[in-house]
Amino acid sequence: MRGSPLRPALGLVLLATLLSACADPTLARSAPPPPAAAAPELARFNVLLADLAERLKPALVHVRVRREATKEESEEPQEPRRSAGSGFIVDHQGVIVTNAHVVEGASTVQVRLFDGRRFTGKVIGRDSRVDLALLKIDGVKDRVDLALLKIDGVKDLPTLPFGDSNRLRVGEFVLALGHPFGLEHTVSFGIVSRKGSPLSVAAPGFDFIQTDAAINPGNSGGPLVNMAGEVIGVNSMAARNGSIGFAIPSNLVKMLVPQLVAKGRIEWGWLGVSITEVGDDDLERLKLREPRGVLIRSVIPGEPADQGGVRPNDVILALDGTPLDGPRDLQRVVAAAPVGKKMRVTVWRDGHQTEVEVTIGRYKAVEDQ
């Protein structure tokens, strides 16, 4: 039996109906749209950021610390305590920067490089006041706060250069690198939130860098890096809620490293005074026209300021001709002055300006006393 002549006509009708449905704008709107392409500037920034992180990671190190357990009331032997932090290589021969508190009280320190190699570290210099220290691969000293680790027999290691932290501006993008929570080679992104005093009251007046880039436990000692790939700070501490972190400015680190290498410690300058700001309420009593300088509240007997003739209620206006706007200026200038240096102190006393000479003493940290 021959096929029905209606079948080809029916096929054409169905095909026409299908084409008509595809052309219906209502049906076309139901189809998923193609994925949107990122703006060219954003895509380029994304690639540059990822490339920068990849370039920085090889100079990052993981610092693992073992501390002997202290004897408690129980005479039972205690298990040694372990902790970890971060660091980064700054010299092709194997010098590594980390925090002092990372290796504080350590009995052994192990450094693991990006390629997996492990070395034993030895603390050779420390400064707990700004969280700095030096380590040498081969054993360890007592305690440190920022550390430089020297790796013997290792050459041509990847390094990170220091940048100029004085030129750093609030709002600039930064990367914080490290090993938080035992994770390897992590990178967090943020901005510089503030430049100012750190959380520690013992710090000697230098501006630390505050950032919202995540600095979590284990990040301490890692680098804070600008978009040029330069270290502009050393991750040092974070707020308890983890929302903000602080970093030691690179210019301060560069200034202190030579003394740490040569002496194993930092000799901070010291006057031996208690200071405060000059307030509006003090002007009439001090016979000043405007708030300026640093008000001396008290003088420690026998210390450099006392021996040089500085008195309570003196207002220090300048040191060696350098004007002082407030207490942190005085702290910074004195702390950075060489121990034993004689300095001209310009003071306002009883309504008149005069000068005395003070020999800078050495600040004694708690562990030195």
N, C-alpha and C positions, 0 to 999 in steps of 0.2 A: 504494500500500500504506500502510495506517495505521501511525503510530508505535507502538512497543511500550509498553504500560502500565507496564512496569518502570522506564522512564527517569526519570519524576518521583520515584519512590520512591528510586532510586539517588542522585539529586541531594540529596534530604533527608538520606540517610544520610551522604554526604560532608560536608555542611554541619555536621551534628551532631558528626562526628568532629573537624572543624577547631576548632569552638568548645570542645570538650572539651580539646583539646591546648593551646589558649590559656589555659584555666583551670588547667592542670597547674602546681602550684607549682614543680616541678623545671625546667620550661621557662621559667617567669617569672624564676627566679634567673639565668638565662644572659643576660638582656637587660641592656645597659649602664645603670648608674644615672644619674640626672640630675646635672648638675654642681652641686657644693656651693657655696653662697653664702658669701662672706667674712663674718666677724663684723662687725656694724655698726660697732663701734669701730675695727676695723682698716680697713674700707672708708673711713670718715671720715678717718682719719689719712692714708691713701693719697692721698685727694683733696686734703687740706690741704697735704701735702708737695709734690705736683705743682703746685698753684696757687702756693705760695710760690716754687718754683724759677722758674716762669714770670714771676712778678712781679719777681724779682731780675735776671733776665738782661739787660734793656735797659740797665742801668747798667754792665754789664761791657764792657771794651775789650780788644782784642788789640794788644800792643806788639811791633813788629818792629824789630830792630836790625841795623845794618850796621856792621862794624868793618873798618878798613883793615888789611890783612895786614902783619905785621912783617917786616922784612928778615932773611932767614936767611942761611946761608952762600952760597947761590946768589944771583947777581945778577939772576936771571930775575924779571920782575914776577910778584907773587903775586895770586891772586884774593882779593877782599874776603870776610871771613867774615860769615855771617849767623846770627842766633839770634832767638828769640821768647820772649815772656812774656805776662803778664796784668796787668790793672789794673782799677780801678773808679772811677766818677765820684762825687765827694763834694760838689760844688758846682754849682748850676745854671748858673753862668757858665763852667764847663769845667775845674774842678780835678780831677785824676785821681791816685789813689794807685797806686803800683806798687813793686816792689823795686828797690833800688839796683843789685844785682848784675845785674839784667836789662839795664840800660843801661850797665854799666861799659865804659869804653873805646870808646863808640859814636861813630862819625863822623856817622851820621844815625839818627834815630828816627822811625818812622812809627806813628801811632795809628789803628786802625780801630774805629769805633763799631759798635754793634749793628745800626744801619740800613745799614751798608756804607760810610759816609762815611770818608774818610781825611784825616789831618792830620799835619803835621810837628811833632815834639816837640823841646823844648830843655830841657836840665837846668839848673835855676837854684839848686838846693840839694841837699846830699847829706850822709849820715852812714853810713859803712861799718861803724861799730861795732854798730849795731842794724839795719843793712840798710834804711835809709830815705833818701829824696831827693825833690826837687821837679823837675818838668818843666814847661816852658811850650811850648805848641805854636808852633813857629817856628824850629827849629834845636836845637842841643844842646851842653852842656858836656862836661867830661871823664868823670868816673865818678860813679856813685851806687849806693845799695843799696836804699832804699825811695824812691819818687819820687812827687811830686805834679806832674801835668802841667796846665798852664794853657792852655786853648784860646781864643785870641782870636777875637772875632766870633761866638762860638757861645753861644746863650742857651737857657734853659729845657730843659736836658738832664735826663734821668732821673738820680736820685742814690740813693745808699745811705746811711742814717744810721749813726752810730757808737753802739754800746751800751756798757754799763759792764762791762768785762772783770773788774773786781774781784769782781763778784757771780757770775761764771761758776763753776759747780760741776763737779767731775769726775763724769762719767757723763751729762752733758747731751748731747742730740742736736745735731749741727752739720752744715752743708752747706759744702763747699769748691767754689768756682766758679773756672773758668779756661779756658785753652786748651791743655791738655797735648798734646804731640806734634803740634802744629799743628791739632788738632781744634777745632771752634768751639763755644763756649758749653756746656761740659760741666759736670755737677753730680755730685759724689760725696757719699755720706752716711756718717756715722760718729758717734762720741762723743768727748767730751773725755776723753783718757786720763790726763792729768797736767798739773799746773801747776808749773813749776820752771825750773831753769837750762837755757839752750839749749845747742846743740852747740859754739858758739863760746866759747872761753875769754876772748876780748876783750870780751864783752858786759858791761855795767856792773851786774851784780847783779839785774836785773829778771827777774821770773818770765815765761817764755814759755809758750805754750799747746801742749801735745802732743796730737795727735789721730790716730786711725786712719782718718779720712776720707782717701782717696787724694789725695796731693799729688805729682804726677808732673812731670817736666821740662816747662816751659811753664805750669804752674800758679802759679809764683812771681809774687807781686804781686797775685794775686787775693784776694777776700775770703773769710774764714771767718765764717759767718753762723749766728746762733742761730735758734730756732724763731719768734722774734718778727720776723724779717727785719732784725735789727740786725747790723752788722759788729762782731764781738767780737775779730777778729784779722786780720792780713794774712799770707797764706801766704808763708813765707820759705824754708824748707829742708825736705828730706826725707832720711830715712836711706837708705843705699845700696841696701838691699833693697826700698825703697819701702813698707815695712809701716807706718812711722810718719812723721808730719810735724810740723813746728813752725810756729807762727804768732806774729808780733809782737803783743802785747796791745794792744787798741784804746786803752786809757787812756794807754799810753806814746806811741802815735802822736799822740793829741790833745795831749799835753803838749809834744811836740817840734815839731809843725807850725808854730806861731807863730814859733819861733826860726829854723826853716829858711826861712820866708817872709821874715823880717826880715834875717837875716844870711847866708843861704845855707849855713850849717853849724851844727853843734851844739857849744857850748863845754861840754864835760864837766868836772866838778870833779876835782881831782887832789891827792893828798897826797904821793906819792912814798915809799911804804912797801911792804915785802913782809909779807904777813899769813898767819895760819893760825888754826885753831881751838884753843881751850884744852882740852887733853886731861886725863884723870884722872892721867896720869903727870907732868903739869906742876904739879899743885896744891901739893905740898910745896915744890918749888923756888920757886914764885911766891908762896908763903904765902897761898894762896887756900883757902877752905872748900869751894867748889863750882865746877865749870866754868862760866864765864860770860865775856862780853866777847870781844874779839878780840886775839890775841897778836901783837905786832910782832916779826917775825923779824929784819928789817933795815931801815935807814933810808938812803935815797939822799942822799948829801951835797949840800947846796945847795938841795934841794927843800923845799916848804912845811913838811912835818913836821919836817925837820931844823932849819929856821929857827925853828920854833915851840917847839922843845925836846923833841920826842918822841924817845924812846930805844929801842934794841933791848931786848927783854924787858919793855917796858911792856905792860900790858893795857888797851886802850881799852874803857871801860865804857859811855860815853855821849858823844853829840855834841849840844851845845846842849840838854842835858837829856833827849835821846831815847835810851833804853836800847838797847844793841846785844846781840843774842843770839848772833850769829855773823858770820863774814866777809862774807857776802852782804848783811847789814844795813848794814855799814860801806860796802861798795861802792855800794849803792843810795843811801844818804844823801849820801855825798860826790859821787857822779856827778851827782846832781840839784841840788846846791848851786851858787848863782851864783859864777862866778869872781870872786875879790877879796873874797868875804865872810869876815869874821872869825868863827870858831867856837870855842866853849868845849869843850875836849876833857877829859873826865874820865878819868883814868888810874889804874891800880893799879900802884904802884911800890915795891919793897922792903917789901912788907907794909903799905903805907899808901895811902890815896886822896888824890890831888892833882889840880890843874887846870892846864892850859896853854892858850894861845891860838894858834890856827893860822889863817893866811890861805889860803883855798882857791886853788890854782893851776889852770892849764888843762892838761887832758890833751892830749898830742900824739900824734895817730895816726901810723902809719908813713908815710903819704903826706905828712904835715906836717913830717917830720924830714929 
